[in-house]
Amino acid sequence: MTDGGTPPSPAGAAVGRRIGIGLMYGLWKPRVLGAWRVPSAGPVILAVNHSHGIDGPMLMGTAPRPVHFLIKKEAFVGPLDPFLRGIGQLKVDRSTTDRKAVTDALDVLARGGVLGIFPEGTRGEGDFASLRAGLAYFALRSGAPVVPVAVLGGAERRSRVIPAVPPLRGRVDVVFGEAFAAGDGSGRRTRTALDEATARIQERLTAHLAGARRLTGR
């Protein structure tokens, strides 16, 4: 449950997707490749590289299904707090084990929804070089497949009009990879299994990002 006892809303996430479509396609020129690889039903985790603040909204507007993102609590300030909650996004305190965020995320997957995660934990080079164990934990606990996603082009150049974002009407590539299981099929959830799953995920995500860069030339 989120703060206040309200579960993350699938209807809210659907509204968020419509808003994302309008904004992302209105302001930029997304090129979406491999969206058909996202399972059309059932729980799924989208693992996204993170090099720019536009990455999350871009995925919300280009994914074929509504996405509930785990978003750092610092983003939930002022009017953004009720807005992000209203569109089904999940607040997480990255400085501790946030049990509410964990419960929220598992609830999304238990209902057959789509959970979006930046497995690097914070914005950086966007190269999946350092992964936290959170993604592996959710994948092992829920059994949901992981779909790697590469968002490319957001951090290449800045808009002259709004320096914090890419050039308006510029192209941003969103490349979806093949879904895969994070576990080894044994059903184990031990610390060793978690470490092995994290390594397995990192290998798959890094390979997908390299392939996406070759495919897009970015």
N, C-alpha and C positions, 0 to 999 in steps of 0.2 A: 504494500500500500504506500501511496505517496503521503506527504504531510497532510494532515486533516482527514486521513482515512479514505481518500478517494483513489480508486485504482486507476492506472493509466488507461485512458479512453481510446478504444479502437476508432470510434467515430471522430474523436479529436485528431487522431493521427491522419485520418482520411482527409479532414479539413486542412491539416498542415500540408499534406501532399498537394492538394489543389492550389494552396497559396504558393508552395514551392515551385510548382509548374509555371504559374503565372509570372513569378518574379524571375526565376532563373532563365526561362525562355524569353522573357521580355527584356532583360538587361544584358544577357550574354547569348552565345550561340553554342549550347551544349551539343557535343557529338557523342552519342551513347552507343557503345558496342557491347554485344553479348548479354543484353538484358534478359534474353530468353533463358539464360542459364540459372536465373533465380527461380527456385521452385514456385509454382503457381499457387500452392496451398501448403499449409502446415508450417511448423516453426522453422525459422531460418535465422542465422546470424550473419549480418553483413560486416565484414572486417575491412575497415577503410584506412588507407594511409592518410596522414594529416600534416600538411605543410602550409595550409592557409585557412583562415577563418571561414572562407566560403565553402569549404569541403562538405560540411554537414548539410547546410541548406541546399547545395547543389545535388547531393545524393537524395535528399527528400523530394526534390523536384524531378529527378530523372529515374529513380527506382520504379520498377513496375508495380510495387505494392507499397502501402503506407508503412513508414518506418518509425519506430520508437527509439530515439537515440539516448544513450547515456551521456549527459552533458554536465560539465563541471558546475558546481554550485555557484561559482562566482558569476556565471552568466545570468543567474536568476535574480536580477536586481531591478527595482522599480517596476514599471509596467511590463517589462519582459517576463517577470515572474508569473503572473497569471496567464499571460499569453502562451508561454512555453508549456505550462501545465495544461492549458486548455487544448493544445494541439498534441497532447499525449506524450510529451517528452519527459525524460526521467532525470531528476537532479541527483548528482552524486558528489559526496565529499571525498576527494581523492587523498586527503591526509590521514584517513583512517579506514577501517573496515566498515563501510556504510551498509548496515543491515537492511535499512529501508530500501536503498537502491538495489541491493541484491534481490530482495523480495519482489520489488517492482519488475525487475528484469526477468526473473524466473516466471512471474505471473504472465508477462507478455508471451513468453515462449510456451507456457502451459496452455494458453488460449489459442495457440497456433499462429501467433503473430510474428512480426519481423523486428528483430533487435539490431540496432546499429551501434557498433563499437569502434572507437579509435584505439586499437590495441597497443599503440605506443604510449598511451596514457596522456600525452600532451602534444601540442603542436611542435614540430621540429623539422627535420630534414624530409620527413615523409617517406623514409626508405625501409621501414620495418626493421631497423637495425637493433632496436631494443624493445622487446615486448614484455608487458606485464602478464601475470598469470590469470588475470580476470577473464579473458576470452576463453582460455582453456577450461576454466572452472565452469563457466556457463555452458560451454559445449558438452562437457562430460556430464554435468548434472541433468541437462535437458535432453541430451541425445540429438540436438538440432544440428543439421549440417551447417558448415561454414562456407560462405561465398566470399572470396577475396575481391576487393574493389579498389581500383586505382583511379584517383582523380588527378589529372595532369593538366597543367597550364595555369592553375590559380595563382601560383607564386612566381611565375616567370617575369611578368611586367606589372607595373602599377598604372592605374588610371590617372590621367592628368586632372580629371574632374574630382574624383574621390580617391585619394592616394591609398586608402586602406583596402581597396578592391582591385581586381584585374581590370584592364581596359574594357569599358562598356562596349557591348556587341563583339567582344573578342571570343575566340573559340576556347572552350574548356572540354577536354576529353574525359569521359567516364567509362571505364572498361571493367566489365564484370567477368570474373573467372569461373572455372568449374567448381561446383559444390563438392565438398569433401567432408569426411568424418574426422574429427579431431582425435578420437580415441583409437585404440588398437583392436577394438572389437571384443575385448575381454570384459568390459563393463566396470573395470576397476576405477576407483576414485581416490586412490592413495596419493600421497605427496609425490611419490616416484611417477605414478601415472600422470599426474598433473604436469610435472617437469617434462616428461616425455612428450605429452600432448603439446606443450608450449613450444618445444623444439620442432615438432612436426609441423605445427601451424606456421612458425617463423619461416621454415624452409619453403612451404607452399606459397606463403604470401610474398616472400622475396622473389621467388621464381615468377610469380604472376606479374609483379611490378616490372621486372626486367622484360618479360614478354610484352607487356602493355606499352612500354617505352619503345621497343622495337617496332611494334605494330603502328604506333602513332607518330613515331619519329620525334618524340619529345624527351 
